[in-house]
């Protein structure tokens, strides 16, 4: 007996196969392969029940409705955890309202084999989390691959195992699979809401799912899908009004306002346009240009911390890149706008920016969001600059008031590390007898570092890269895990060692 592994979008097999001694040619509808004569009548009955189920999902606002809850009773007669029911409704509703047909196969399978029986057995309802990962990535991907794989998983005898394994595999490839600049449509139309729904699906999935195990934090998923409350999805780059306003110093009186170029309006319906924000702070941003929003956001973050301002781990990462391209490296004409003598001149300057530079900056952002290395670098770069580091070629440098010089941080994207180093100069270069003092000093500093971090630092002597030169200095290096606290600890230890060396 052959195995069936490929199925087309219109439910035809894509290879010759033999099932229970009977041969079927490529192009045969899968329905014609069922031996049971009553298959079609049973199929129609089940399809009728499935349509009723779809109607319940679409017509109920949340999973809290009794019509929906009735599908989630376990063998013991106990209702499934209510948070899981709410999340299941969110997932099913998102898939059913989307135009894509392939993910709806997953929903049908889930209904017929998990929910339709009189009781939900052995917590099988939890497969909905894996279905969510597969459906979301399929819908938001620009590659549009996976239809054959999804179909083949559903034909497995242990289809749930196949679905779980596939979901675990693809969650590890996020965000490279996602089309952050892909324009999301509903019923073939670009709307202000279609991209918002897509962004909510993406953020809640990534924030709630472990990329290593595929397990789901149900509370995080539920909270990020609540559309009212203390946080919401913000149209951060392109706003609902398709206009941008500059205010006077009071923050209320309109100075100038321009309309967004028509060619940019489609980008409102892209994931790159959104971040999850504190609702009250979001209101204060209004419809300012993104550069001006970031100016305000940085004040909020300094005062309250980024976790309060942007209560989504994935949104925080997106913000780091947004700040990089639309603030740090942006062509936004801040100074020219401030110096412009008239409102007419200001409008002209602002329009020029949106006509000339905005689309390129948006493209840089969208491409970088797909690159985990770029996302990692942007996050570390943001944190280092907050600590007072300045960019110098490929490193970040900070000046400290102690015996160490050339204190640098380098971002090792490949190994996901922060490499910290500090240079200690030889205090007795001209004195041959002083070399013993210098080596004693090196040993003392190395001992202090080792005591603090539990491992010896890597040493780089200046004589190593200058043949025949005296030892003028030595650099102490550590490759740390990418936690900014490690940077703080390194700098703190430099100060501690400095006091020991100078006897202060």
C-alpha atoms as one frame of an Amber mdcrd trajectory, in Angstrom:
protein
   0.000   0.000   0.000   1.334   3.396  -0.958   1.199   6.500   1.201  -0.531
   9.734   0.274   1.662  12.774   0.909   0.603  15.389  -1.662  -2.791  17.014
  -2.091  -3.647  20.002  -4.309  -5.670  23.023  -3.228  -8.755  21.606  -4.982
  -8.479  18.286  -3.095  -6.974  16.211  -5.919  -4.128  13.783  -5.273  -0.881
  14.755  -6.974   0.666  11.316  -7.388  -0.365   7.792  -8.300  -1.232   5.856
  -5.152  -2.515   2.452  -4.112  -4.953   2.249  -1.179  -6.067  -1.148   0.172
  -5.126  -2.834  -3.090  -6.898  -0.307  -5.290  -4.922   2.039  -7.554  -5.793
   5.708  -7.994  -4.228   7.972 -10.615  -2.858  11.437 -10.030  -5.678  13.996
 -10.389  -8.313  11.856  -8.616 -10.519  13.730  -6.157  -9.787  12.492  -2.652
 -13.522  11.915  -2.069 -13.452   9.098  -4.673 -10.917   7.182  -2.624 -13.231
   6.410   0.309 -14.456   2.800   0.394 -17.473   3.388   2.658 -20.624   3.686
   0.481 -22.255   5.866   3.135 -19.369   8.279   3.145 -21.143  10.978   1.127
 -24.382  10.937   3.127 -22.414  11.061   6.363 -20.245  13.804   4.893 -23.296
  15.946   4.111 -24.623  15.498   7.638 -21.300  16.503   9.114 -20.975  19.447
   6.748 -24.370  20.662   7.911 -23.202  20.464  11.518 -19.978  22.180  10.576
 -21.885  25.065   8.978 -23.875  25.451  12.191 -20.594  25.571  14.109 -19.179
  28.231  11.765 -22.284  30.303  12.290 -21.864  30.066  16.074 -18.225  31.199
  15.871 -18.932  34.117  13.536 -22.099  35.293  15.282 -20.735  35.224  18.843
 -18.529  38.072  19.995 -16.302  35.996  22.279 -15.870  32.458  23.545 -17.872
  33.400  26.620 -21.165  32.700  24.856 -22.939  29.493  25.945 -23.560  28.519
  22.298 -19.817  28.258  21.819 -18.946  26.861  25.249 -21.134  23.801  24.700
 -18.426  22.301  22.490 -15.866  22.364  25.301 -17.011  19.902  27.956 -14.587
  17.166  28.996 -15.504  13.531  29.699 -15.851  14.330  33.384 -18.577  16.838
  32.590 -16.271  19.679  33.567 -15.999  22.708  31.332 -12.590  23.322  29.786
 -10.595  26.192  31.309 -12.407  29.376  30.307  -9.262  31.194  29.155  -8.573
  28.370  26.713 -12.142  28.587  25.413 -11.829  32.337  24.851  -8.534  31.816
  23.032  -9.972  29.009  20.898 -12.776  31.327  19.788 -10.282  34.079  18.935
  -8.256  31.683  16.791 -11.225  30.095  15.026 -12.856  33.461  14.383  -9.627
  34.847  12.870  -9.214  31.882  10.537 -12.833  31.750   9.412 -13.012  35.480
   8.693  -9.841  35.369   6.614  -9.977  34.793   2.844  -7.453  31.908   2.822
  -8.995  28.471   2.231  -6.148  26.177   3.339  -6.273  27.139   7.058 -10.025
  26.437   7.012  -9.158  22.765   6.388  -7.539  22.790   9.818 -10.680  24.243
  11.385 -12.897  21.602   9.761 -10.640  18.800  10.978 -10.631  20.325  14.460
 -14.412  20.491  14.538 -15.094  17.016  13.142 -12.547  15.106  15.205 -12.086
  17.154  18.371 -15.185  19.230  19.085 -17.981  17.296  17.394 -17.809  14.223
  19.671 -20.047  14.555  22.722 -17.094  15.288  24.968 -13.656  16.752  24.428
 -11.290  13.884  25.183  -7.833  13.974  26.745  -7.405  17.722  26.324  -7.225
  17.292  22.531  -8.750  20.752  22.195  -5.271  22.190  22.882  -4.220  21.342
  19.328  -5.927  24.648  18.456  -2.725  26.459  19.528  -0.689  24.591  16.915
  -3.424  25.199  14.346  -3.151  28.911  15.137   0.592  28.952  14.448   0.220
  27.150  11.117  -2.762  29.227   9.978  -1.247  32.561  11.017   2.107  31.936
   9.362   0.390  30.653   6.202  -1.785  33.762   5.956   0.920  36.299   6.767
   3.719  34.735   4.726   4.721  36.241   1.400   6.045  32.884   0.216   2.600
  31.256   0.226   4.085  27.828   0.771   2.786  25.041   2.955  -0.571  24.046
   1.436   0.663  20.580   0.450   2.379  20.112   3.799  -0.761  21.111   5.712
  -2.913  18.752   3.644  -0.493  15.872   4.170  -0.499  16.389   7.949  -4.293
  16.182   8.046  -4.223  12.836   6.230  -1.927  11.220   8.788  -3.416   8.650
  11.155  -2.034  10.667  14.071  -2.737  14.013  12.457  -2.488  15.926  15.726
   1.095  14.820  16.225   1.888  15.877  12.667   0.285  19.277  13.186   2.119
  19.851  16.475   5.493  18.945  15.008   4.944  21.156  11.971   3.850  24.084
  14.157   6.905  23.664  16.369   9.130  23.696  13.296   7.730  26.842  11.712
   7.557  28.858  14.950  11.356  28.555  15.055  11.643  30.256  11.654   9.662
  33.326  12.619  10.033  36.182  11.718  11.778  35.188   8.475   8.527  33.639
   7.191   6.391  36.744   7.771   5.663  39.429   5.184   5.839  42.591   7.277
   5.232  44.790   4.243   2.551  42.507   2.801  -0.680  44.427   2.304  -3.447
  42.536   4.107  -6.889  42.584   2.510 -10.364  41.611   3.680 -12.781  40.548
   0.966 -10.236  41.792  -1.532 -10.113  45.305  -0.068  -7.432  47.202   1.846
  -8.916  48.549   5.056  -7.671  50.268   8.188  -8.721  47.188  10.162  -7.384
  44.342   8.007  -3.771  45.084   8.857  -4.679  45.671  12.480  -6.218  42.187
  12.727  -3.165  40.671  11.079  -0.776  42.497  13.407  -2.762  41.365  16.446
  -2.594  37.750  15.232   1.155  38.054  14.745   2.049  39.806  18.012  -0.171
  37.635  20.207   1.197  34.468  18.602   4.875  35.409  18.962   4.517  36.833
  22.468   2.578  33.827  23.726   4.438  30.983  21.989   7.774  29.528  22.994
  10.012  29.327  19.930  11.750  26.250  21.330   8.887  24.099  22.593   5.885
  25.600  20.800   4.039  25.780  24.132   1.600  28.644  24.647   1.077  31.093
  27.497  -2.709  31.275  27.410  -2.918  34.415  29.582  -0.596  36.434  27.348
  -2.510  35.303  24.264  -5.851  36.252  25.818  -4.677  39.658  27.065  -3.150
  40.695  23.757  -6.392  39.913  21.953  -8.517  42.092  24.226  -9.515  45.085
  22.121 -10.444  47.330  25.032  -8.440  48.050  28.139  -5.104  49.569  29.072
  -3.297  48.670  25.845  -4.168  48.688  22.182  -2.775  48.233  18.693  -1.450
  51.553  17.416  -1.233  52.630  13.758   2.260  53.906  14.507   3.711  54.924
  11.132   0.565  55.637   9.111  -2.477  56.796  11.072  -6.192  56.319  10.492
  -6.636  59.874   9.197  -3.884  59.505   6.576  -2.635  62.910   7.704   0.182
  64.328   9.811  -0.016  67.212  12.211   2.600  69.403  13.855   1.483  71.127
  17.030   2.629  74.273  18.770   4.463  74.090  22.092   1.221  73.628  24.039
   0.824  70.244  22.330  -2.814  71.007  21.438  -2.893  73.875  18.954  -2.390
  72.743  15.351   0.512  74.435  13.603   0.360  72.672  10.224  -1.273  69.562
   8.780  -0.596  67.650   5.559  -2.237  64.675   3.863  -0.325  61.444   3.277
   0.686  60.784  -0.367  -1.787  58.348  -1.948   0.953  55.862  -2.844   1.632
  55.300   0.864  -1.923  54.650   2.013  -1.795  50.929   1.274   0.933  50.496
   3.905  -1.617  51.156   6.648  -2.648  47.513   6.192   0.764  45.983   6.962
   2.158  44.465  10.143   5.139  46.840  10.018   2.741  49.718  10.672   1.736
  48.570  14.161   2.959  48.248  17.708   1.054  47.426  20.915   1.020  50.468
  23.219  -0.355  51.731  26.495  -3.753  53.195  25.548  -3.511  56.451  27.486
  -0.022  57.258  26.249  -1.077  56.396  22.724  -3.788  59.074  22.854  -1.162
  61.709  23.571   0.749  60.882  20.393  -2.192  61.872  18.198  -1.440  61.919
  14.460   2.064  63.355  14.657   4.745  62.204  12.189   6.521  59.135  13.520
   9.723  61.082  14.300   7.737  63.342  16.612   6.003  60.338  18.186   9.342
  58.727  18.967  10.506  61.958  20.604   7.571  61.677  22.999   7.912  57.908
  23.378  11.498  58.232  24.561  10.352  60.550  27.359   7.618  58.065  28.321
  10.109  55.183  28.298  12.660  57.077  30.405   9.980  57.867  32.962   8.021
  54.598  33.087  10.125  51.941  31.394   9.563  50.310  28.027   7.505  47.425
  29.446   4.842  49.888  30.595   4.856  51.966  27.408   5.031  48.967  25.036
   3.615  45.945  26.927   4.538  43.423  24.243   7.978  41.848  23.965   7.747
  41.531  20.181   6.443  45.097  19.783   9.433  46.330  21.768  11.773  44.699
  19.252   9.877  46.328  16.404  10.122  49.698  18.133  13.924  49.431  18.335
  14.067  49.102  14.544  11.458  51.816  14.022  13.578  54.168  16.121  16.686
  53.221  14.134  15.198  53.964  10.706  12.642  56.667  11.467  14.641  58.593
  14.058  18.351  57.821  14.425  19.018  57.431  10.695  15.932  59.189   9.318
  15.934  61.945   6.732  13.139  63.625   8.676  13.850  67.405   8.430  13.569
  68.275  12.123  15.911  71.266  12.050  14.538  72.660   8.790  11.005  72.456
  10.149  12.028  74.277  13.316  13.796  76.976  11.318  11.100  77.418   8.628
   9.783  81.012   8.745   6.220  80.312   7.542   3.549  77.614   7.669   3.614
  77.365   3.880   7.333  76.607   3.989   6.837  74.025   6.773   4.158  72.205
   4.794   6.416  72.094   1.745   9.333  70.686   3.757   7.177  68.014   5.437
   5.568  66.968   2.144   9.013  66.610   0.553  10.050  64.193   3.293   6.993
  61.955   2.775   7.266  62.108  -1.001  11.017  61.443  -1.116  12.240  59.499
   1.922   9.388  57.890   3.851   8.867  54.928   1.517  12.558  54.009   1.555
  12.686  54.134   5.337   9.585  51.957   5.475  11.267  49.452   3.128  14.392
  49.336   5.317  12.196  48.637   8.332  10.139  45.919   6.632  13.187  44.049
   5.359  15.004  44.300   8.683  12.025  42.934  10.600  12.441  39.688   8.649
  16.090  39.399   9.680  16.580  38.092  13.257  20.175  39.384  13.234  19.021
  42.918  12.445  16.323  42.769  15.122  18.878  41.540  17.670  21.377  44.269
  16.740  18.774  47.026  16.914  17.708  45.951  20.399  21.257  45.874  21.787
  22.157  49.116  20.005  19.137  50.830  21.552  20.080  49.657  25.051  23.732
  50.653  24.650  22.846  54.165  23.507  20.574  54.490  26.542  23.649  53.768
  28.676  25.626  56.577  27.016  27.560  54.563  24.414  28.279  56.294  21.113
  28.757  54.688  17.712  32.347  54.500  16.494  32.770  52.439  13.313  31.580
  48.908  14.177  31.735  49.395  17.948  30.034  51.381  20.673  32.321  53.446
  22.898  31.844  55.123  26.255  34.199  57.381  28.218  34.558  56.630  31.930
  36.282  58.567  34.675  38.615  55.797  35.859  41.938  54.165  34.984  40.511
  52.273  32.008  40.381  53.617  28.458  38.727  52.545  25.191  35.757  50.918
  26.907  33.845  49.359  24.022  30.907  47.106  23.285  30.607  45.057  20.115
  27.496  43.196  18.994  28.236  39.615  17.987  25.133  38.826  15.916  26.243
  35.341  14.937  26.702  34.088  18.503  24.143  36.421  20.101  26.686  37.969
  22.466  27.802  41.393  23.652  31.614  41.616  23.661  32.825  44.105  26.275
  36.420  45.289  26.488  38.465  47.853  28.399  42.110  48.858  28.009  44.561
  49.364  30.874  47.723  51.276  29.987  51.171  50.464  31.336  51.957  53.074
  34.008  55.703  52.374  33.747  56.459  52.131  30.018  59.703  54.084  30.181
  60.949  52.349  33.327  62.366  48.854  32.716  62.248  48.093  36.426  58.588
  49.139  36.356  57.618  46.224  34.122  57.288  44.021  37.181  54.814  46.521
  38.625  52.869  46.425  35.337  52.622  42.616  35.279  51.601  42.567  38.928
  48.897  45.087  38.050  47.636  42.899  35.183  47.450  39.881  37.498  45.587
  41.907  40.102  43.039  43.209  37.585  42.577  39.747  36.062  41.977  38.307
  39.538  39.305  40.926  40.309  37.498  40.284  37.015  37.563  36.539  37.573
  36.158  36.901  41.079  33.289  39.035  39.760  32.321  37.043  36.662  33.430
  33.525  37.566  35.763  33.193  34.598  39.006  34.719  33.427  38.846  37.533
  30.877  40.464  37.207  27.481  43.642  39.298  27.369  44.987  41.218  24.381
  48.441  42.772  24.821  49.383  45.718  22.636  52.634  43.896  21.809  50.578
  41.083  20.215  49.722  43.282  17.234  52.925  45.352  17.172  55.985  43.181
  16.664  58.972  44.380  18.656  56.920  46.975  20.534  56.936  47.151  24.331
  53.772  46.209  26.241  52.080  49.577  26.333  48.675  48.303  27.336  46.469
  45.278  27.858  42.770  44.915  27.026  40.400  42.767  29.065  37.537  41.183
  27.086  34.367  39.291  27.948  31.693  37.836  25.667  28.483  38.216  27.655
  24.959  36.952  27.171  22.825  39.713  25.564  21.441  41.088  28.823  22.090
  44.798  29.342  22.611  44.069  33.040  25.896  42.392  32.054  27.018  45.687
  30.537  26.130  47.495  33.768  28.029  44.883  35.793  31.118  45.217  33.587
  31.182  49.009  33.917  30.601  48.768  37.665  33.517  46.370  37.997  35.765
  48.747  36.042  35.037  51.411  38.657  35.632  48.967  41.515  38.982  47.822
  40.078  39.978  51.408  39.372  39.550  52.274  43.039  41.667  49.276  44.041
  44.418  50.183  41.574  44.555  53.849  42.602  44.075  53.100  46.298  41.099
  55.455  46.535
